[in-house]
Amino acid sequence: MSNCMNYPDPMQALRAAIIEATPKLNQPELYQQWWLLGTSGCHLCDDAENILMRLQSVQPLSYQNIDIADFDETLMLSFATSIPVLLTVNKRLDWPFSVLDLQQLLSEY
């Protein structure tokens, strides 16, 4: 998380740390997407993805699945007990969340 201090907004700093840990996210077309943080074998993460897919069936929405196992230990541990976590460009939504919560995020987006 070496570059996090350059960002006045905590969400920008968090997303920068995740991009640093997951270089495949360092693409301009992915910056505006929602990111679903989780890991394999996490049934709550599967539930969160199912909720996102239900919303996608009625609302255009792009998101990226991000496995926290790819993060360095410090960043991974910061999410280990709170996944699944949904990050938008400017909001963090911790589990549990519903389709209504996601619709509210979209209205603020």
MODELLER restraints for C-alpha pairs under 7 A, 6 or more apart:
rsr = mdl.restraints
at = mdl.atoms
rsr.add(forms.Gaussian(group=physical.xy_distance, feature=features.Distance(at['CA:1:A'], at['CA:17:A']), mean=4.91, stdev=0.5))
rsr.add(forms.Gaussian(group=physical.xy_distance, feature=features.Distance(at['CA:4:A'], at['CA:13:A']), mean=4.63, stdev=0.5))
rsr.add(forms.Gaussian(group=physical.xy_distance, feature=features.Distance(at['CA:4:A'], at['CA:16:A']), mean=6.53, stdev=0.5))
rsr.add(forms.Gaussian(group=physical.xy_distance, feature=features.Distance(at['CA:4:A'], at['CA:17:A']), mean=6.35, stdev=0.5))
rsr.add(forms.Gaussian(group=physical.xy_distance, feature=features.Distance(at['CA:7:A'], at['CA:13:A']), mean=5.29, stdev=0.5))
rsr.add(forms.Gaussian(group=physical.xy_distance, feature=features.Distance(at['CA:11:A'], at['CA:90:A']), mean=5.76, stdev=0.5))
rsr.add(forms.Gaussian(group=physical.xy_distance, feature=features.Distance(at['CA:11:A'], at['CA:91:A']), mean=6.86, stdev=0.5))
rsr.add(forms.Gaussian(group=physical.xy_distance, feature=features.Distance(at['CA:19:A'], at['CA:25:A']), mean=5.46, stdev=0.5))
rsr.add(forms.Gaussian(group=physical.xy_distance, feature=features.Distance(at['CA:19:A'], at['CA:26:A']), mean=5.74, stdev=0.5))
rsr.add(forms.Gaussian(group=physical.xy_distance, feature=features.Distance(at['CA:21:A'], at['CA:70:A']), mean=6.96, stdev=0.5))
rsr.add(forms.Gaussian(group=physical.xy_distance, feature=features.Distance(at['CA:21:A'], at['CA:71:A']), mean=5.13, stdev=0.5))
rsr.add(forms.Gaussian(group=physical.xy_distance, feature=features.Distance(at['CA:21:A'], at['CA:72:A']), mean=6.63, stdev=0.5))
rsr.add(forms.Gaussian(group=physical.xy_distance, feature=features.Distance(at['CA:22:A'], at['CA:70:A']), mean=6.83, stdev=0.5))
rsr.add(forms.Gaussian(group=physical.xy_distance, feature=features.Distance(at['CA:22:A'], at['CA:71:A']), mean=6.95, stdev=0.5))
rsr.add(forms.Gaussian(group=physical.xy_distance, feature=features.Distance(at['CA:32:A'], at['CA:89:A']), mean=6.00, stdev=0.5))
rsr.add(forms.Gaussian(group=physical.xy_distance, feature=features.Distance(at['CA:33:A'], at['CA:62:A']), mean=5.61, stdev=0.5))
rsr.add(forms.Gaussian(group=physical.xy_distance, feature=features.Distance(at['CA:33:A'], at['CA:63:A']), mean=5.19, stdev=0.5))
rsr.add(forms.Gaussian(group=physical.xy_distance, feature=features.Distance(at['CA:33:A'], at['CA:64:A']), mean=6.98, stdev=0.5))
rsr.add(forms.Gaussian(group=physical.xy_distance, feature=features.Distance(at['CA:33:A'], at['CA:88:A']), mean=6.77, stdev=0.5))
rsr.add(forms.Gaussian(group=physical.xy_distance, feature=features.Distance(at['CA:34:A'], at['CA:62:A']), mean=6.46, stdev=0.5))
rsr.add(forms.Gaussian(group=physical.xy_distance, feature=features.Distance(at['CA:34:A'], at['CA:63:A']), mean=4.44, stdev=0.5))
rsr.add(forms.Gaussian(group=physical.xy_distance, feature=features.Distance(at['CA:34:A'], at['CA:64:A']), mean=6.37, stdev=0.5))
rsr.add(forms.Gaussian(group=physical.xy_distance, feature=features.Distance(at['CA:34:A'], at['CA:86:A']), mean=6.87, stdev=0.5))
rsr.add(forms.Gaussian(group=physical.xy_distance, feature=features.Distance(at['CA:34:A'], at['CA:87:A']), mean=5.60, stdev=0.5))
rsr.add(forms.Gaussian(group=physical.xy_distance, feature=features.Distance(at['CA:34:A'], at['CA:88:A']), mean=4.58, stdev=0.5))
rsr.add(forms.Gaussian(group=physical.xy_distance, feature=features.Distance(at['CA:34:A'], at['CA:89:A']), mean=6.96, stdev=0.5))
rsr.add(forms.Gaussian(group=physical.xy_distance, feature=features.Distance(at['CA:35:A'], at['CA:63:A']), mean=5.34, stdev=0.5))
rsr.add(forms.Gaussian(group=physical.xy_distance, feature=features.Distance(at['CA:35:A'], at['CA:64:A']), mean=4.82, stdev=0.5))
rsr.add(forms.Gaussian(group=physical.xy_distance, feature=features.Distance(at['CA:35:A'], at['CA:65:A']), mean=6.04, stdev=0.5))
rsr.add(forms.Gaussian(group=physical.xy_distance, feature=features.Distance(at['CA:35:A'], at['CA:66:A']), mean=6.62, stdev=0.5))
rsr.add(forms.Gaussian(group=physical.xy_distance, feature=features.Distance(at['CA:35:A'], at['CA:86:A']), mean=5.68, stdev=0.5))
rsr.add(forms.Gaussian(group=physical.xy_distance, feature=features.Distance(at['CA:35:A'], at['CA:87:A']), mean=5.06, stdev=0.5))
rsr.add(forms.Gaussian(group=physical.xy_distance, feature=features.Distance(at['CA:35:A'], at['CA:88:A']), mean=6.49, stdev=0.5))
rsr.add(forms.Gaussian(group=physical.xy_distance, feature=features.Distance(at['CA:36:A'], at['CA:63:A']), mean=6.86, stdev=0.5))
rsr.add(forms.Gaussian(group=physical.xy_distance, feature=features.Distance(at['CA:36:A'], at['CA:64:A']), mean=6.02, stdev=0.5))
rsr.add(forms.Gaussian(group=physical.xy_distance, feature=features.Distance(at['CA:36:A'], at['CA:65:A']), mean=4.89, stdev=0.5))
rsr.add(forms.Gaussian(group=physical.xy_distance, feature=features.Distance(at['CA:36:A'], at['CA:66:A']), mean=5.90, stdev=0.5))
rsr.add(forms.Gaussian(group=physical.xy_distance, feature=features.Distance(at['CA:36:A'], at['CA:84:A']), mean=6.80, stdev=0.5))
rsr.add(forms.Gaussian(group=physical.xy_distance, feature=features.Distance(at['CA:36:A'], at['CA:85:A']), mean=5.86, stdev=0.5))
rsr.add(forms.Gaussian(group=physical.xy_distance, feature=features.Distance(at['CA:36:A'], at['CA:86:A']), mean=4.61, stdev=0.5))
rsr.add(forms.Gaussian(group=physical.xy_distance, feature=features.Distance(at['CA:36:A'], at['CA:87:A']), mean=6.49, stdev=0.5))
rsr.add(forms.Gaussian(group=physical.xy_distance, feature=features.Distance(at['CA:37:A'], at['CA:65:A']), mean=6.16, stdev=0.5))
rsr.add(forms.Gaussian(group=physical.xy_distance, feature=features.Distance(at['CA:37:A'], at['CA:66:A']), mean=4.83, stdev=0.5))
rsr.add(forms.Gaussian(group=physical.xy_distance, feature=features.Distance(at['CA:37:A'], at['CA:67:A']), mean=5.97, stdev=0.5))
rsr.add(forms.Gaussian(group=physical.xy_distance, feature=features.Distance(at['CA:37:A'], at['CA:68:A']), mean=6.33, stdev=0.5))
rsr.add(forms.Gaussian(group=physical.xy_distance, feature=features.Distance(at['CA:37:A'], at['CA:83:A']), mean=6.42, stdev=0.5))
rsr.add(forms.Gaussian(group=physical.xy_distance, feature=features.Distance(at['CA:37:A'], at['CA:84:A']), mean=5.55, stdev=0.5))
rsr.add(forms.Gaussian(group=physical.xy_distance, feature=features.Distance(at['CA:37:A'], at['CA:85:A']), mean=5.11, stdev=0.5))
rsr.add(forms.Gaussian(group=physical.xy_distance, feature=features.Distance(at['CA:37:A'], at['CA:86:A']), mean=6.22, stdev=0.5))
rsr.add(forms.Gaussian(group=physical.xy_distance, feature=features.Distance(at['CA:38:A'], at['CA:45:A']), mean=5.58, stdev=0.5))
rsr.add(forms.Gaussian(group=physical.xy_distance, feature=features.Distance(at['CA:38:A'], at['CA:66:A']), mean=6.27, stdev=0.5))
rsr.add(forms.Gaussian(group=physical.xy_distance, feature=features.Distance(at['CA:38:A'], at['CA:67:A']), mean=5.23, stdev=0.5))
rsr.add(forms.Gaussian(group=physical.xy_distance, feature=features.Distance(at['CA:38:A'], at['CA:68:A']), mean=5.87, stdev=0.5))
rsr.add(forms.Gaussian(group=physical.xy_distance, feature=features.Distance(at['CA:38:A'], at['CA:83:A']), mean=5.36, stdev=0.5))
rsr.add(forms.Gaussian(group=physical.xy_distance, feature=features.Distance(at['CA:38:A'], at['CA:84:A']), mean=4.94, stdev=0.5))
rsr.add(forms.Gaussian(group=physical.xy_distance, feature=features.Distance(at['CA:38:A'], at['CA:85:A']), mean=6.89, stdev=0.5))
rsr.add(forms.Gaussian(group=physical.xy_distance, feature=features.Distance(at['CA:39:A'], at['CA:67:A']), mean=4.70, stdev=0.5))
rsr.add(forms.Gaussian(group=physical.xy_distance, feature=features.Distance(at['CA:39:A'], at['CA:68:A']), mean=5.89, stdev=0.5))
rsr.add(forms.Gaussian(group=physical.xy_distance, feature=features.Distance(at['CA:39:A'], at['CA:69:A']), mean=6.49, stdev=0.5))
rsr.add(forms.Gaussian(group=physical.xy_distance, feature=features.Distance(at['CA:44:A'], at['CA:84:A']), mean=6.50, stdev=0.5))
rsr.add(forms.Gaussian(group=physical.xy_distance, feature=features.Distance(at['CA:45:A'], at['CA:83:A']), mean=6.82, stdev=0.5))
rsr.add(forms.Gaussian(group=physical.xy_distance, feature=features.Distance(at['CA:45:A'], at['CA:84:A']), mean=4.97, stdev=0.5))
rsr.add(forms.Gaussian(group=physical.xy_distance, feature=features.Distance(at['CA:48:A'], at['CA:84:A']), mean=6.74, stdev=0.5))
rsr.add(forms.Gaussian(group=physical.xy_distance, feature=features.Distance(at['CA:51:A'], at['CA:98:A']), mean=6.71, stdev=0.5))
rsr.add(forms.Gaussian(group=physical.xy_distance, feature=features.Distance(at['CA:51:A'], at['CA:99:A']), mean=6.01, stdev=0.5))
rsr.add(forms.Gaussian(group=physical.xy_distance, feature=features.Distance(at['CA:55:A'], at['CA:99:A']), mean=6.28, stdev=0.5))
rsr.add(forms.Gaussian(group=physical.xy_distance, feature=features.Distance(at['CA:68:A'], at['CA:76:A']), mean=5.40, stdev=0.5))
rsr.add(forms.Gaussian(group=physical.xy_distance, feature=features.Distance(at['CA:69:A'], at['CA:76:A']), mean=6.51, stdev=0.5))
rsr.add(forms.Gaussian(group=physical.xy_distance, feature=features.Distance(at['CA:82:A'], at['CA:94:A']), mean=6.55, stdev=0.5))
rsr.add(forms.Gaussian(group=physical.xy_distance, feature=features.Distance(at['CA:82:A'], at['CA:95:A']), mean=6.97, stdev=0.5))
rsr.add(forms.Gaussian(group=physical.xy_distance, feature=features.Distance(at['CA:83:A'], at['CA:95:A']), mean=6.68, stdev=0.5))
rsr.add(forms.Gaussian(group=physical.xy_distance, feature=features.Distance(at['CA:84:A'], at['CA:94:A']), mean=6.55, stdev=0.5))
rsr.add(forms.Gaussian(group=physical.xy_distance, feature=features.Distance(at['CA:84:A'], at['CA:95:A']), mean=5.68, stdev=0.5))
rsr.add(forms.Gaussian(group=physical.xy_distance, feature=features.Distance(at['CA:85:A'], at['CA:93:A']), mean=5.79, stdev=0.5))
rsr.add(forms.Gaussian(group=physical.xy_distance, feature=features.Distance(at['CA:85:A'], at['CA:94:A']), mean=4.64, stdev=0.5))
rsr.add(forms.Gaussian(group=physical.xy_distance, feature=features.Distance(at['CA:85:A'], at['CA:95:A']), mean=6.09, stdev=0.5))
rsr.add(forms.Gaussian(group=physical.xy_distance, feature=features.Distance(at['CA:86:A'], at['CA:92:A']), mean=5.86, stdev=0.5))
rsr.add(forms.Gaussian(group=physical.xy_distance, feature=features.Distance(at['CA:86:A'], at['CA:93:A']), mean=5.05, stdev=0.5))
rsr.add(forms.Gaussian(group=physical.xy_distance, feature=features.Distance(at['CA:86:A'], at['CA:94:A']), mean=6.40, stdev=0.5))
rsr.add(forms.Gaussian(group=physical.xy_distance, feature=features.Distance(at['CA:87:A'], at['CA:93:A']), mean=6.35, stdev=0.5))
